[in-house]
Amino acid sequence: MPIKREIAARGRAIDPATCERDYDSSEVEFMQALEKYKNESGRRFPTCSEMLTVLRSLGYVRVLPCGVSAD
């Protein structure tokens, strides 16, 4: 039964509302960064702009298709 205990602990540590499945490394990294942000800021439900801040802190940037201007 250690597998069930491990799955339950992982679910609680990240987000109890998510379904049980295998997350890839980038998903886990984002969930952990968002959880860290929520703990440090004291905000249980971050806004979209706060989530964008977390994504940017992980190095994500918006890449425009070729030929599109960023006006």
Rosetta blueprint (number, residue, H / E / L):
1 M L
2 P H
3 I H
4 K H
5 R H
6 E H
7 I H
8 A H
9 A H
10 R H
11 G H
12 R H
13 A H
14 I H
15 D L
16 P L
17 A L
18 T L
19 C L
20 E L
21 R L
22 D L
23 Y L
24 D L
25 S H
26 S H
27 E H
28 V H
29 E H
30 F H
31 M H
32 Q H
33 A H
34 L H
35 E H
36 K H
37 Y H
38 K H
39 N H
40 E H
41 S H
42 G L
43 R L
44 R L
45 F L
46 P L
47 T L
48 C H
49 S H
50 E H
51 M H
52 L H
53 T H
54 V H
55 L H
56 R H
57 S H
58 L L
59 G L
60 Y L
61 V L
62 R L
63 V L
64 L L
65 P L
66 C L
67 G L
68 V L
69 S L
70 A L
71 D L
